[in-house]
Amino acid sequence: FAAATTACGECEAGAYAASEGLSQCTPCPYPTGSKSGDVTCSICKEGFYLQDASALPDDIFENPTEHCKSCPPNANCNAGTALASLGVDVGYWRASDATSELHRCDSETCSGGSGRPSRRRLTDGDDDPYCTAGHTGPLCEVCVADSDYFSSAEGRCVACPSTARSVSVFLLFVIVIAVLAAAYAGLRRLPFSRRLRRRAARIESAVGLQPKFKVVVSFYQVSSILGLVYGVRLDEHFTRWLDVLKLFSLDLFGVAIPGRCIGAMSTRLLVAGIGTWPYAAVTFVSLAIVAAAAVLNNKQAFDRQLLGRVLYWAIFIFYLVLPSVSRSIFSARLCESFRYDDATGQRISYLVADKSLTCSKDEQGGKWGDETSGLAPYFWAFFALWPVLVPLGFLALLLRVRKPVAAQRATPLSRATSFLWRDYSARFLFWEVLDLVRKIFLTSMVLFIDQDYGSRKLLRTVVAAIVSAMFLTCLALARPYRRSDDLCLACIANLLLTCCFASGVVIQVRAPAGTSSPPSLSLIRATSHHPLPTAAAVRQHRVRRHVLYPRWLHDFSRRHHLRRPP
């Protein structure tokens, strides 16, 4: 442009001159921009990004709002930024450079940046532009080294434990159980042992420990999967006291060998499906030791009580492990979907249990793909064995003892199955099966819902809130427990779960639109968002009240019984 009659100068950034010799530069149409000296506006200004880098400059200039889009939250858009060069904040990740959908990472392995992230496992020495060294894949939760696994507790990749350590942990568990069984067999015949057992039986009968134990364990079994299945997290200050209940999940393989270190996903699914049988074997061996000790002490043939004890402890073990085993089985169906291409709407989904495997790569996502199709036979076999046959087995046992329980007649089978019916009135003999089906649905079968967009988990949370509210209503109306304190505790536990699901729905609905994943859903906070006033603020408030409400007015109000203003 010609600011004077002698020479022409370049237009500043953000303006253009369509031809030489103009008296002044023309500002670029919103929201486009330009570089110094440009004759047209073919880039987007700061705070916007160019959606299609292959668009012609004239098209961008004529239709600026169609090509320049607002910068999404948690991203950096300098002038001239295109979708592929979109800057990503630290702690966020995206599936490809063709999408503006950002996902918040739960760990500190997401380093942000820009560029094309790897969608497959990288070889040693390669770097993922969105992840710290040694990490790659979705949400940077895939380890580059095959000998490492991603630890959710530490938020990074750590080395797998050695095989010798894992085997030693399992053998130590078996030895401890066998020693305890032998000690019990040796002490159970002593006089003081009999008195202690009778006293413990009276205390348990007076307090009712078994139903309370089952209520607390049931609450833990559902609340422990809120973050994984529903995207709802309880505050750690509240859940810390529940960590002791991890012992009752009997997930020894999870303690001794992390899942990623066991091997391929099919091997891990096989271990999850048959992992409970070692516990049954250890229980049988322990009872055999007790029985052998009884035979040696009494010098007589062993009676048939061993079968009843084996059945009782088998029911107890299956009751504890069924929700966790079902969840492990359904992990072969749990996929998390991410937007892959904004232009085509294409999505890509990864298996949550092993994020190095893709479920599918299509417009819907969330389905079994070529890499995960081999898991289908394992899934359906263990699905029929655990979530279907185990509850049906409990139901068959209760049908068998229905008449003796109604007639209040003790039989060997009714005593062996007392864990299932003893806490409920005779009219609600099958309530334990109903509660077991509820837990399986909330922890496992709900994964069939919203598979296409599982990363949002909103529809699952809505269904879980409805199911929990209905079960709470039935519990309050039916009153199946024999003791009122057990009923009160069960209602409180189910009410808390219902509130968690309902609050999760509200928070996910109000989540920012710029990111697909909702923010950290901490429903029970240890501290409030509004901090307590400091001592200086309290003193200032008192001085202000004294100035606005002097002493003589205070005495006048007391004499005439006037109310002091707040």
N, C-alpha and C positions, 0 to 999 in steps of 0.2 A: 504494500500500500504506500501511498505517497503522502506522508505527513507534511512535507514541504515540496516546493516546486523543483528542488535540485536533485533529490535522490529518493529511492524507494527503500523501505525497511521491512523486515520479516514481522509477521503477526505473532503475538505472544501465544503461549499455550492457552487453549480454551477459546481461541478465536481463529477465523480464517478469512481469506480474501479470494473471492471467486475469480478475479482477474487482476492484472497489474494496473497500477495507476489509480486505485480507489483512494478516496480521501481518508477512510478509516476502516478498520477491521470489523467484521460481523461476529458477534458472539455465537458459539456453537449452539444448535438447538438442544434443549434438555432431553435426555441426560447424556448427550455425547460430549466428546472433548477432542482436542487435537494437540499435536506437538508444535513446537515453535517452527514457523515457516510453512506449515501445511496449508494447502489450498482447499482442503475439504475436511470435514469432521468424520473420521472413520474409526475412532476409538471411543471407549466409554470413559466418562469422567470418574473421579474418585468416589467410591461408595457404590459403584456399579461394575458389572462384568459383562463381557461380550459372550452371548450364549453360543453363537456359531462362528468360529474363527475363520471359516471358509466363505463367509458372506462378503459380497462385493462392497466396496466403499460407498458406491452410490446408493445401494440398498440400505446401508446403515444410516446414511445421511437423510434419506427420504422417509424411512420408518424407524426412527430411533428407539421408540418404546418397545418395538417388537424384538429388537436385537439386544438392547441393553437392559439387564435385569438387576434388581436391587441385590446388593451383597447379602448373603444369608448370615444369620447370627453365627458368631464364633469363627468368622472368616475375615480375611484382609483383602480389600479390593483397592489397590492403588489405581491411578489413572493408567489406562491401557491394559488393564487386566482382562484376560480371557478365561473361559471356563477351565481350560486345561492348566492354566497357571494360577488358579485360585489359591490364595494363601490360607492355610488351615492353622488354627490356633493350637498351641500345645494342649494335649489332652483330648484331641478329637481326631477322627479318622473318617475317610470316605472310601467307597469300594472301587472307584475308578476316577480318572480325570475327565470323564464325560458326565459326571453328576455333581450337583451342588448340595446333595443331601449329606449332612455331616452327622456323625454318631459320636456320642461322648464315651470315652473309655473309662472303665472302672479301675484301671491301673495307671501307673506312671510310665508305661512303655510307649505311649503315643507321643511322639516328638513334634507332630505337626509338620509344616512345610508345604511343598507343592511338588507336583510331578505325578507320574503314573505309578501307583502302588502295585506290588506283585499280587497276583491272584492265585498263585500256586506257591508251593514251598520253595524257598530259595536254597541254593547250595551254600556250603560253608564259604564265608568270605564275602558274599553278596550283601547288599544293603537294601533295606526297604525305606523309601523316602519319607514315610509317615511314622516309622517305628525306630526305637533305639536299637543299638547293636545287639544281634542275637535274636531278634524278634521279627516276625512277619505275619502275614495273613490278616484275616478280619479282626478288627479291634486290637491288632498286634498281640494276639494271644496264641500264636503258633510259634514254636521254637525252631530256630534254624538247625540246631544240632539234634540228631536223632536220639542222643543219649540224655536229652533234657526233657522236662515237662513243665507246663505252665502251672505255677502254684497260685491259686486264687488268694490264699492267705497272705503270701508275700508279694503278690502282684508282679511277678516276674518269672522268668524261666530259671529253674534250678535243676541240678543233676539228679537223675533217678537213683534211688537207693540200690545197693548191690543185692544180688540174688541171695547171698549168704545171710545178709541182714534180714531180708524178708522171710526166709525160711526159719531163721532163728526166732523171729517174733511169733510165728505161728506155732512152732514147737514149744516155745515158752508158754504160750496160751494153753496148749494141750496138757503140758506137765502141771501147770498150776491147777487146772480143773481136776486132773487125776489125783493130785495130792490133797486137794480139798475134799474130794469124794472119799478118799481113804481115811482122812482124819475124821470126817463125819461118821463113817462106818465104824470107826473105832470108839468114838465118844458117845454114840447115840444110845448105847446100852448102859452107860453109867447113870447112877441115881440122880446126880445133879443135872445131867443133860436132860433127863426126863422132866424134871421140875422146870427147867428153863424153857423147854418146848411147850409145856402146858401153860406157863405164864405168858409166853409169846403168843400162843393161840388165843388166850383170853384178851390180851391187849389188841390183837388184830381184829377180834370179833367186836370189841367195844368201840374201837376207833373206825374200823372199816377201811383199812389201808389199800386193799386190792382195788376197789372202784376208784379211789382217788388217784392211785398210781396209773390206772388205765386212762383216766381223764387227762392227766398231765402229759402222759406219753402221747396220747392222741393229738393234743394241742401242739406238742413239739413236732410231731410227724408232718402236720400240715403247715405250721408256721416256718419250718426250716426250708421249705421250697418256695416261699412267696417271691423271693427275688428271681430265682431261675425260671419259674413257670409263668409268673404273673407280672414281674417287674416291680413288685411292691416290696419294700424293705423296711423292717422294723429297726429302730435305732439300736446301735450296739450296746448302749448302756442298759437297754431293756432285755436284750437277748443273751447277754453275757451269763446270766444265771441259768439259762437253758442249755448252755454248752455241756453241762455235766450229763445231760440226757443223751448225748451222742453215744455214750457207752451202750445204751439199750437198743441202738440201731443194729448192733452186731455186725457192722460193716468192717470186718477184720481186714478184708482185702484193700479197702480204702485206707486203712491205717498202715498196714504193712507194705503194700505196693500201690502207689498211685495208679489210677486207671490208664493214663497214657503210657505208663511203663510196662503194662502187662503185654502189650502187643497191638495187633490190628484190632479194629473195632469189632470184627466178628469174634475174635478171641475174648475180648472184654465182655461182649454180650453173653457168650457161653459161660464165662466165669460168673457173671451176675445171675444167670439162670440156675446154675447148679451150686453156687457158692454157699447155700444154706445147708446142704447135706453134710458137710464136715461138722457143723454144730450139732446136727442130729446124731452123727456118729459119736462125737465126744460125749453127748448126753447119755447115749446107750451104754458106752463103755463105763461111764461114771456110775450109772445105776447097776451095771453088772458087778462092779467092785463092791458096791453096797450090798447087793444080793449075796455075793460070795462070802462076804464077812458075816452076814446074818446066818448063812448055812453053817459056817464053821463054828460060830458061837453057840448056835442052838443044837447042832448035831442032828438036824432033821432036814427033810427034803424041803426045797424052796416052794413057797406057795405061789399063787397066781397074781399077787399084788404087783409084781414087776411090770407086767403088761399095762396095768393101770397107771403106774408112775411114768412109764415111757410115753403113754398117750397124753398124760397131763402135760409133761414137759415139751412134748412135740407141739401141742396146741399153743403153749406159751411162746415157743420159739417162732412158730409160723405167725403168730399174732404180732410179734415185734418186727419181724423182717419183711412181712408182706408189703407194706407201703413202700419201703425203700427198694426192695427187689422189683416191684412193679414199676417204680420210677426209673430204675436202671434199664429195664426192658423197654420202656417207652422212650428212653433217650435215643433209641435208634430211629424214632419218628420225629424228634424235636429238631426242627430246622429254624434258623434265624435268617430272615430275608432282608436284603439291602437293595436299594435302587442302584442300578448299574449304568443306565443311560437315560438322561432326561428327555432326549429327543424322541426316542422310541418307547419309553416307559418300561424298558426291559429291567428285570430284577435278577439278582443272583442270591442264592441261599446256601448256607453252610450248615453242616451238622454241628449242633451245639456241643455234643459230647466229644467231637473230634473236628475242630474247625479247619483242619487241613483237607477235609473232604467236602465236596460240593454236593448238595442235594439235587439242584437243577439250576438251569440258567435259561429262563424263559420269561414271558410277560407276567406269569403268575408267581412262580417260585414256590418253595416249600414242599415240593414233591420229591420222591426218590428219583435220583438220577442214575447214570451209568456207574458211578463210583460207589453208590450206596444201595443199589438194587440187590446185591448179594446178601444184604442183611435181612431181607424179607422172610426167608424160611426160618431163621432163628427167631425173629420177632413173633411170628404167628404161632410157632411151637411153644415158646415160653409164655406167650399171651394166654394160650389155652391152659397151660399148666398152672400159672400163678393167679392172675386176676380173676380167672373163671373157676377153675377146679377147686382151689383152696376155699373160697367162700361157700361153694356148693358142698364141699366136704364138711365144713362146720354146720351147714344147714342140715345135712343128712344125720349127723350125730345128734343134733338137737331134736330132730323128728324122732329119733330112736329112743331118747330119754324123756319124751314129752309126757307120757302117761305116768311113769314113776315120779317125776318131779311134781306133777299135778296132784298125785296121791300122797306126796311127801314120804315116799318110800325110797330108801337108799339102796342103790344097786352098785356093783363095781363100775359099770359104765357111767352112771350118773355122777359118781364121785370123781371119776377120771376127767369128766367134761365139766366139772363145776366152775372152772375158770370162765366158761362162756355164759352161764345162766345164773350163778349164785347171787349176783348183785342186783338182779331185777325181780320184779314180782312175777307171779306165775302167768299172768295174762300177757306179759311181754317177754316171753321166753326167747324169742328170736330177735330181740332188739340189738344184740351184739353183732349179728350178721348185717343188720341195716346200717349200723354205725360203721362197720368195716367197709361196706359198699360205698358209703359216703366218703370215707378217707381215700379209697382207691380212685374214686371219681375226681376228687379235688387234687390229688397228687399225681395222677397218671392219665386217666381217660380224658381229662380236659385238654390234653395235648392234641387230640383230634380236632379241636376247635381252633379256627383261625391259623391254619398252617401256612396260608399264603403270605400273611403279613404278621408272622409270629413275633417280629421284633417290637411290635406295638403292644400286643397282649391285652388290648382293651376289651375285646369281645370275651376273652376267657375270664377276665376279672368281673365283668358284668354277670356272666353265667354263674361264676362261683359265689358272688354276692347273693344272687337269687336263691341258689341251692342252700347256702348257709342260713339265710333268713327263713326259708321254709323248714329246714331241719330244726332250727331253734324254736319255731312256732310249734312244731309237732312235739318237741321235747317238753315245752312248757305246758302243753295241753294234755299230753298222754301221761306225764309224770311216771316213767317206767321204773325208776329206782326205788329200792326198798327204803332207803334212808333219805331224809329231806336234805341233809347237808351234802350228800353226793349229788342230788338233783341241782342244788344251788351252785355247786362248783362246776358241774357240766354246763349249766346255762351261762355262767360267767365266761367260761372258755369259748363257747360257741358265739356268744355275743361279741367278744373281743375279735374273733376271726371275722365275723360279719362286718364289724366296724372297719377292720383292716381292708377288706375287699371294697367296701363302699367308699372309703377314703381314697383307695387306689384308683377307683373309677373317676372320682372328682379330679384328682391331681393329673391323671393322664389326659382327661378331656381338656384341662386348662394348660397342658404342656405347650411350650413354644412351637409354632408351626415351622420354624426353620430347621429343626432337627427331628428325625424320625423317632429317636429314643426319648422317652420322658426323662425329666431330671431325676436326680436321686430322691426316691420316694421314702423319706424317713418320717413315718407316721407317728412315732412316739419319740419326742425329743427330750433330751435331758435338760436342755436350757431353752428358754423362750427366745423368740426373735426380738422381743423388746427387753433389753437388759434392765436389771434392777437399778434404781437411781443411786448415785454415789452419795457419800456423806456430805460433800460440798453442796450438791444439789438439794439435799434435804434441808441443810441449814439455810440456803438461799430461799427455799420455799417458806420456811418458818418466818424469816425476816420479812418476806413479802406479805405474808398473812398478818404479821403484827402491824405493818405500815397501813395496810388496807383495812384492818380491823383493830383500832386502837383500844387501849385498856379501858378508858371511860365508857366506850360503847359496849364493851364486853360486860362491865358491871351493870350498865343500864339494862341490858338484855336479860341478865340473870334476875334482876329485881322484878321485871315485868314479864318474866317467863317467855321471853321471845327466843325463837330458834336461831342459833348461830348459823350464818351462811357457810356453805362448804368452802 
